[in-house]
Amino acid sequence: MVVKAPTKSKTHTSDIMSSSELTFSIRPFEELSLVELYEIMRLRQEVFVVEQNCPYLDADGKDLDSLHVLGFENKKLCCYCRLLPKGISYPDATSIGRVITSQEVRGKGYGKKMMEAAISTLKMQYPDHPIKISAQKYLKLYYESFGFVDSNIEYLEDNIWHILMVKQ
């Protein structure tokens, strides 16, 4: 996999190629096109609100300060996550949030490739900061496969059980 991650400048656009079918783009909010923003919000609502039957306010203000990882298969958005700098979700750590893969591509390994790119980008941007995630509890083993450790803090968020996980 060839990885070109963004530099510390928030205005840098980056593309990551992981296969001939799947491409990633990592961009700050202000560089997203209106169509990309629409597709991100559509995919997040499709999975988090409709599929998981979890009505919640998705537009939480954190997108504005985040880097956005967009995964495309044949030019269609199929996976996504956002990368949050230290101080946005956690005062002492960076974070990965809104991790999502479209139902149509699940089982192809795209989520794994996206998480690897997300972790690599955060470690390059913020090498001295841990990464914390608010993981849905049923995905604990999935996130452990990337080196995240369960902090034994379990909580109900939007009526779904979550756990706080940390990667040093």
ZANUTI-142697 format. One record per residue (C-alpha): x, y, z. Coordinates in steps of 0.02 Angstrom, whole numbers, padded with zeros to 5 digits, always signed. Each point is the difference from the previous one (the first is absolute). Layout:
XYZ...
//
This chain:
+00000+00000+00000+00070+00170-00048-00038+00129+00134+00012+00187-00022-00066+00074+00161-00032+00184+00029+00135+00110+00068-00032+00099+00159-00078+00137-00105-00190-00012+00011-00015+00061-00179+00087-00151-00077-00100-00123-00102+00062-00178-00007-00045-00154-00099+00039-00177+00054-00009-00143-00123-00023-00174+00074-00060-00097-00152-00061+00028-00176-00180+00003+00065+00017+00091+00167+00072+00174+00019+00009+00111+00153+00004+00187+00013+00041+00092+00161-00053+00181+00012-00044+00136+00125-00182+00054+00005+00026+00159-00101+00069-00100-00147-00151-00117-00013-00112+00036-00148-00187+00021+00029-00030-00167-00087+00128-00088+00112-00075+00078+00156-00173-00057-00056+00063-00177-00032+00086-00005+00171-00158+00055+00090-00107-00120-00103+00113-00149+00042+00007+00046+00184-00189+00014+00009-00025-00159-00101+00099-00104+00125-00007+00089+00167-00179+00066-00006-00095-00120-00114+00093-00167+00009+00041+00014+00186-00168+00083+00037+00086+00136+00100-00068+00176-00022+00131+00123+00060+00072+00170-00048+00140-00046-00119+00055+00179-00036+00091+00023+00166+00119+00140-00052+00153-00115+00003+00006-00023-00189+00061+00178-00022+00167-00036+00087+00022-00178-00063+00092-00083-00142-00119-00107-00101+00049-00170-00070-00108-00042-00151+00010-00173-00079-00063-00018-00177-00035-00156-00101-00026+00041-00183-00023+00184+00047-00141-00039+00125+00026+00039+00185+00000-00168+00089+00093+00031+00163+00041+00149+00108+00069+00060+00165+00057+00164+00075+00163+00038+00090-00011+00118+00146+00150+00095+00069+00040+00002+00185-00124+00106+00097-00153-00028-00109-00072-00162+00071+00129-00032+00137+00111+00128+00087+00152-00115+00001-00016-00099-00162-00041+00002-00184-00149-00104-00058-00078-00095-00143-00188+00015-00014-00151-00036-00109+00085-00158-00066-00117-00068-00131-00008-00122-00145-00145-00016-00120-00097-00163+00007+00039-00029-00184+00188-00020+00030+00008-00083+00170+00110-00154+00000+00122+00071-00129+00125+00062+00130-00028+00183-00041-00032+00047+00183+00166-00078+00049+00093+00096-00136-00087+00161+00052+00045-00024+00184+00181-00034-00046+00005+00161-00101-00087+00097+00140+00120-00062+00134+00151+00032-00111-00058+00177-00036-00032+00042+00183+00168-00073+00053+00088+00104-00132-00095+00159+00043+00007-00022+00190+00141-00125+00039+00002+00032+00188-00188-00015+00031-00102-00156+00035-00156-00037-00102-00163-00024+00094-00159-00068-00075-00178-00020+00059-00031-00175-00070-00165-00089-00012+00022-00143+00123-00032-00139-00126+00151+00062-00102+00125-00019+00143+00097-00143-00082+00005+00092-00166+00082+00153+00079+00117-00108+00105+00068-00068-00164+00069+00176-00033+00082+00011+00171-00138+00089+00095-00019-00051+00182-00163-00003+00097+00011+00128+00141-00140-00090+00096-00112+00153-00017-00169-00055-00067-00144+00120-00031-00165+00018-00090+00008+00128-00141-00152+00030-00110-00075-00161+00071+00149-00105-00062+00132-00073+00118+00173+00073-00029+00172-00023+00074+00145+00121+00010+00153-00072-00087+00177+00070-00011+00148-00028-00115+00168+00068+00056
//
